[in-house]
Amino acid sequence: MEVPRELINTTWYTCLYSLMAVPLTLSYRTSKVLNFAHGIYITIGAYIPVFISRGLGISVSPIIAILSSFTAGAILAMVSHLAVFSPLIKRKATPVTLMIASMGLWIFIKYALYAALSILQRSWMTQLTYTNPNIDIPSSISFMGIEINARLLLTILLVIVVFTLLTLFLMKTKTGMAIRAIADNPELAQLTGISREKTLLIAWAISGGIAAIGGFAWSIFAYVSPETGDNLILQVFACSVIGGLVSLSITFIGAIIISSAENLLIILLNRYFGVELSFRPFLSFLILLLTILIRPPAGAGGGLPYRYKITGYISRLLRRREENV
Amino acid sequence: MFDIVSFLVSWFPIFSIYAILALCLNMEIGYTGMANFGLVAFYAIGAFVAGYTSMTIFLSFYGYNYPIYSLDAIITMGKIAGRTPWLNISVFILSLILAFLVAGLAGYLVSFPTLRVGPAFLGITILSFGEMLRVFMKHFQPTGGSYGLLGIPHPFAWVSDPLIKNLLFVIVTLVILILVFIYFELLANSPYGRALKSIREDEIASLCLGKPVPRIKAELLFVASGVSGIAGALYVFYLGSVAPDMFVTAVTFEVWSMVILGGRGNNMGAILGALIFSLLNRATAILNFIFLDLLIDPNYIRWMITGILIIIVLMYRPKGILAEKTVKTDAWRIFGEAQRDWDRITAMIQVANRYLKRAFHWLIGRETK
């Protein structure tokens, strides 16, 4: 049985985007910081298996690679919270200031990675950009007579396991409930005796770690370069905007929407309207704009508390009345 | 080896262009509080509009039919660029105007869906818009795809001496920078500028006071994007070429770090930041030129310094080097700091007067009451 290539790609991209976008929503929801450095957690997660396999000259077992990626991403996210965001929040910084700080962090880590790569390339005498890590996975598994790509299977399993664990953690454990409480109402949660600092630290660790797992999933899918996370940031942000930067489950649906638009819709458009395949990111941007127009995330991003009504605007134009907003 | 005049000639246009960009961003983030993370998009639009119009007009004026990105067109442009001084100058002015209009219109259109949502969504959308535009230009054949356009006519190509040619260009960019600075300074110190500051401080409060917040934001985005389009056009005429990969997101960061280091809400601060970072930019270029085989590219170090500097400034000196000044209104002149200064001076004169009186009385031997 031959499964169409586009469907396989859609599944694959859905897994990747959901692993990358859900932690972004989680970190925004708990800490109210729009983290532009999120892409760098993905890149680091993709590079950790490369470093291990090249540095030691061995092929790594996937479980070790996943765990080390998770640890690296979690440590990086915790450090960025402790060193940058937490002091700024204590100084009563505005959301815009936090955004700028995350941007500074992004540039710093990205170019530090570039510098480290150029040193390591000299000392290890290997190519470290546009490479794949050496990971112990068979190319395909035969299951009831069907050949299945083992890497795809691993990615799907990873998504299922990660999100099941995340849901159980957020819904059942006390720490998870504390995270949700801090996300909904920080003042009230602190009154009930939850330590805001500790809870935020755990939330950052989880979101950075999951993003790094997303990076690992990318590294067994395609080439790894220091720009990996940055090239994906538009799609990841689009998924999170569909989720309104609030809902984790709608973010997952957003990942499905974005990946099917980029892999299925573009094929249809190409076949029937002659749109070039390279216009793929346009669809993501269009979806992002449409989401903001149709389903504006009022309040979540700290915007004005009124809704955007396009019909009202048009009728006002028709009546030629003075615009009084 | 090191020629100070040619260094100044190569540095001044870069400085002016970055200063114009920093002034635009300062209007947006420093005065209005709009987080424009896609400044580079409007810069790119201005650049491509200028390149496209000047090439098209020149080729059609001399009756050539080549597509503007072809090799023939580049060779022909090299021959015909210096023949007609009036055409060069008028094409230059026309492309500046067109760059302003098109980039401003783009800014106005982008503002439309994003005005009602908060700073986080504005940041995401404009950042994505910039990346989108770069990808689009890479596959857009009429402006040469990913190779871009080459051989764009210099406005002073008819001057034979290269030094005078570049000096004229330096003067033009400086004049434009000064005009932009005066315009923004007047805008910031007008009642409109105070409305902008009220939006920055509290959007809802200024909405309740009857300020049309979305309209003001859209207008400001129009003006600031248009002026950054002019900066893009100047950059194109300075380099003589334009390619999509010149407009990566990192350019936006550089301008942001200028504004944050110099001081948000202060136009002089934006210019100071542009001065510092354009010098840093040149310094790494010179380092790269002198030491050919470095272990780490100096540009990486420069970017790391930029990132760390942003965070340190935000933490320990959030107002930047030059802090925001008081708005000079008439009421401030009468009742505010100026009046207090005047009172202090008169008090000092009275004290001095008393001492003088006492000294005079001591001299003539009379006792002071």
Contacts between the chains, C-beta under 8 A, distances in Angstrom:
chain1	res1	chain2	res2	distance
A	28	B	120	7.5
A	34	B	120	4.4
A	34	B	123	6.5
A	34	B	124	7.3
A	36	B	37	7.9
A	36	B	127	7.9
A	84	B	311	5.7
A	87	B	315	5.9
A	88	B	314	6.5
A	88	B	315	6.5
A	91	B	315	7.0
A	91	B	318	7.5
A	93	B	314	7.2
A	93	B	318	7.6
A	95	B	118	7.5
A	95	B	119	5.7
A	95	B	120	6.5
A	96	B	29	7.2
A	96	B	33	6.4
A	96	B	35	4.9
A	96	B	119	5.1
A	97	B	314	5.9
A	97	B	318	7.1
A	99	B	35	5.9
A	99	B	37	7.9
A	99	B	119	7.0
A	99	B	120	7.0
A	99	B	123	5.7
A	100	B	35	7.6
A	100	B	256	6.5
A	100	B	260	6.5
A	100	B	310	6.4
A	100	B	314	6.4
A	101	B	310	6.9
A	101	B	311	5.6
A	101	B	314	5.2
A	103	B	37	7.5
A	103	B	253	6.3
A	103	B	256	6.8
A	103	B	310	7.0
A	104	B	257	7.6
A	104	B	306	7.6
A	104	B	307	4.5
A	104	B	308	7.2
A	104	B	309	7.6
A	104	B	310	3.2
A	104	B	311	4.5
A	104	B	314	7.4
A	105	B	307	6.6
A	105	B	311	6.6
A	106	B	307	7.2
A	107	B	250	7.4
A	107	B	253	5.5
A	107	B	303	5.4
A	107	B	304	7.5
A	107	B	306	5.9
A	107	B	307	3.6
A	107	B	310	7.6
A	108	B	303	7.7
A	108	B	304	5.4
A	108	B	306	8.0
A	108	B	307	3.1
A	108	B	308	5.5
A	108	B	311	7.4
A	109	B	307	7.7
A	110	B	303	7.5
A	111	B	300	4.6
A	111	B	301	7.8
A	111	B	303	3.9
A	111	B	304	4.8
A	111	B	307	7.1
A	112	B	300	7.9
A	112	B	304	5.7
A	114	B	297	7.6
A	114	B	300	4.9
A	115	B	296	4.8
A	115	B	297	7.8
A	115	B	300	4.6
A	115	B	301	7.2
A	115	B	304	7.1
A	118	B	295	6.8
A	118	B	296	5.6
A	118	B	297	6.8
A	118	B	300	7.5
A	119	B	295	6.4
A	119	B	296	6.8
A	122	B	295	6.6
A	230	B	249	7.5
A	233	B	127	7.9
A	233	B	131	7.9
A	234	B	128	4.8
A	234	B	131	5.5
A	234	B	132	7.3
A	237	B	124	4.8
A	237	B	127	7.7
A	237	B	128	6.4
A	238	B	128	7.3
A	241	B	121	6.8
A	241	B	124	6.3
A	245	B	120	6.8
A	245	B	121	8.0
A	276	B	139	6.4
A	278	B	135	7.5
A	278	B	138	7.8
A	278	B	139	4.8
A	279	B	136	7.7
A	279	B	139	7.0
A	281	B	131	7.4
A	281	B	132	6.2
A	281	B	135	5.3
A	282	B	132	6.5
A	282	B	135	7.7
A	282	B	136	7.1
A	284	B	128	7.9
A	285	B	128	5.4
A	285	B	129	7.2
A	285	B	132	4.7
A	288	B	124	7.4
A	288	B	125	6.5
A	288	B	128	6.1
A	289	B	113	5.5
A	289	B	125	7.0
A	292	B	113	5.1
A	292	B	114	6.6
A	292	B	117	5.9
A	292	B	121	6.2
A	292	B	125	6.6
A	293	B	113	5.1
A	296	B	116	5.9
A	296	B	117	5.7
A	297	B	117	6.3
A	297	B	121	6.5
A	298	B	116	7.5
A	298	B	117	7.4
A	299	B	118	7.8
A	300	B	118	7.3
A	300	B	120	7.9
A	301	B	117	5.3
A	301	B	118	3.1
A	301	B	119	6.7
A	301	B	120	3.9
A	301	B	121	4.4
A	301	B	122	7.9
A	302	B	118	3.6
A	302	B	119	6.1
A	302	B	120	6.6
A	303	B	116	6.1
A	303	B	117	4.4
A	303	B	118	3.5
A	303	B	119	7.9
A	303	B	121	6.9
A	304	B	116	6.0
A	304	B	118	7.9
A	304	B	203	6.0
A	304	B	204	6.7
A	304	B	207	6.8
A	304	B	213	7.0
A	305	B	204	7.2
A	306	B	116	7.0
A	307	B	116	7.6
A	308	B	113	7.9
A	308	B	116	4.4
A	323	B	212	7.2
A	323	B	215	7.1
A	324	B	212	7.5
A	325	B	207	7.6
A	325	B	212	5.3
A	325	B	213	6.9
A	325	B	214	5.6
A	325	B	215	6.9
